[in-house]
Amino acid sequence: MIYKYFILINGNKRGRLYNDICSAFKNSGSVYEFNIDGQVILALGKKIAKKITTVQTILEHCDNALNKFRNLTDGLINRSIDPADSIGDMYIVFEDYIKNVTGQNSFDNALRNLGKNLLLHPIQVKLIENLKAYRGDVWGSAHAGNSPKPTEKEALWYLDMILSQFEYIKRKTK
């Protein structure tokens, strides 16, 4: 790991090296960044980081979903979980939230309830169904889907889409 060599460098050189490595990641368009501890982590934009914090607040009343959400976002960022697994976990958390909001025992009933009560536009319902279909189509730990195994870029895209759904539904159900 770069970290053990990073510590051996004096402070001034370490600062320049850190800046150079960070610039290299950023300028290459990488989905990774080099943190101050010398670890390569998944880079989150400020918008996604803010959305994660918002969704953690939204999930405060859903203990199991909150714990699973924290584990998956932490695991995705520090690269300790596979992106394909994070996609499945994200949707499970989302399903738990929807069922909790509507008081329904199944996701399909919960989504139907949100659509029927005019809280979600039919196109919004279709979008959520398509996000579920994407989860089921990609290769993951539970199944060998029809699409290739998702990369970190796809996992970040999916995370962003799911986080947006949380925020939208929270606004609609206030």
C-alpha positions in Angstrom: 0.0 0.0 0.0 1.2 3.5 -0.8 0.4 4.6 2.8 3.5 3.0 4.4 5.8 4.8 2.0 3.8 8.0 2.3 4.6 8.2 6.0 8.3 7.9 5.5 8.5 11.1 3.4 9.1 14.4 5.2 6.2 16.7 5.7 7.0 19.2 2.8 7.5 16.4 0.3 4.5 14.5 1.5 2.3 17.6 1.0 3.5 18.0 -2.6 3.2 14.3 -3.3 -0.3 14.3 -1.9 -1.3 17.3 -4.1 0.3 15.6 -7.1 -1.5 12.3 -6.6 -4.8 14.1 -6.0 -4.4 16.1 -9.1 -3.5 13.0 -11.1 -6.7 11.3 -10.0 -8.9 14.4 -10.6 -7.3 15.2 -14.0 -7.6 11.7 -15.3 -11.4 11.7 -14.7 -11.0 8.9 -12.2 -13.8 7.8 -10.0 -11.2 7.4 -7.2 -9.3 9.8 -5.1 -6.4 9.6 -2.8 -7.2 10.6 0.8 -4.9 12.1 3.4 -4.4 8.7 5.0 -2.9 7.4 1.8 -5.9 5.3 0.8 -7.5 5.2 -2.6 -11.2 5.7 -2.1 -14.2 6.2 -4.3 -14.6 9.9 -5.1 -18.0 11.4 -4.3 -19.0 14.8 -5.5 -20.3 17.3 -3.0 -23.8 16.8 -4.3 -23.8 13.1 -3.7 -22.1 13.5 -0.3 -24.9 16.0 0.7 -27.6 13.6 -0.6 -26.1 10.8 1.5 -26.3 12.9 4.6 -29.9 13.9 3.7 -30.9 10.3 3.2 -29.3 9.3 6.5 -31.6 11.9 8.2 -34.6 10.6 6.2 -33.9 7.0 7.4 -33.5 7.9 11.1 -36.8 6.2 11.9 -35.9 3.0 10.0 -33.1 1.5 12.0 -32.4 -1.6 9.9 -32.5 0.4 6.7 -30.3 3.1 8.2 -27.6 0.6 9.3 -27.7 -1.1 5.9 -27.4 2.2 4.1 -24.5 3.4 6.2 -22.7 0.0 5.6 -23.2 0.1 1.9 -22.2 3.8 1.4 -19.1 3.3 3.6 -18.3 0.1 1.8 -18.7 1.7 -1.6 -16.6 4.7 -0.7 -13.7 2.7 0.9 -14.1 0.0 -1.8 -14.6 -2.8 0.7 -17.8 -4.0 -1.1 -18.3 -4.9 -4.7 -20.2 -2.3 -6.7 -22.6 -5.0 -7.9 -23.5 -5.8 -4.3 -23.9 -2.2 -3.4 -26.6 -1.8 -6.2 -28.6 -4.7 -4.7 -28.2 -3.3 -1.2 -29.2 0.2 -2.2 -32.5 -1.0 -3.6 -33.2 -3.1 -0.6 -32.8 0.0 1.6 -35.1 1.9 -0.8 -37.7 -0.8 -0.7 -37.7 -0.8 3.1 -38.1 2.9 3.1 -41.1 2.9 0.7 -42.8 0.1 2.7 -42.2 2.1 5.9 -43.6 5.3 4.4 -46.8 3.7 3.1 -47.3 1.1 5.8 -47.5 -1.6 3.1 -45.9 -5.1 3.4 -44.6 -5.4 -0.1 -42.8 -3.0 -2.3 -45.2 -3.4 -5.2 -48.1 -2.5 -3.0 -46.2 0.4 -1.5 -45.4 1.8 -5.0 -48.9 1.3 -6.2 -50.1 3.1 -3.0 -47.9 6.1 -3.8 -49.1 6.2 -7.4 -52.8 5.7 -6.5 -52.7 8.5 -3.9 -51.3 10.8 -6.6 -48.1 11.4 -4.6 -46.1 10.1 -7.5 -46.7 10.8 -11.2 -47.1 7.6 -13.3 -43.8 8.4 -15.0 -42.1 8.6 -11.6 -43.6 5.2 -10.7 -42.2 3.8 -14.0 -38.8 5.3 -13.3 -38.7 3.5 -9.9 -39.8 0.3 -11.6 -37.0 0.7 -14.1 -34.5 1.2 -11.3 -35.7 -2.0 -9.9 -35.4 -3.7 -13.3 -31.8 -2.4 -13.6 -31.0 -3.9 -10.3 -32.4 -7.2 -11.4 -30.7 -7.2 -14.8 -27.1 -6.5 -13.8 -24.7 -9.2 -12.7 -24.7 -9.3 -8.9 -24.0 -11.6 -6.0 -27.5 -13.0 -5.9 -27.7 -13.7 -9.6 -25.9 -13.6 -12.9 -28.0 -10.9 -14.7 -28.1 -10.3 -18.4 -26.0 -7.1 -18.3 -22.3 -7.0 -17.4 -21.1 -6.6 -13.8 -21.4 -2.9 -12.8 -18.3 -0.8 -12.2 -17.9 1.9 -9.6 -19.2 4.4 -12.2 -22.4 2.5 -12.6 -22.7 2.1 -8.8 -22.3 5.9 -8.3 -24.9 6.6 -11.0 -27.3 4.1 -9.3 -26.6 5.6 -5.9 -27.3 9.1 -7.2 -30.6 7.9 -8.8 -31.8 6.2 -5.6 -30.8 9.1 -3.4 -32.8 11.4 -5.6 -35.9 9.1 -5.2 -35.5 9.2 -1.4 -35.5 13.0 -1.5 -38.4 13.3 -3.9 -40.6 10.9 -2.0 -39.7 12.6 1.3 -40.8 16.0 -0.2 -44.0 14.4 -1.6 -45.0 12.7 1.7 -44.5 15.7 4.1 
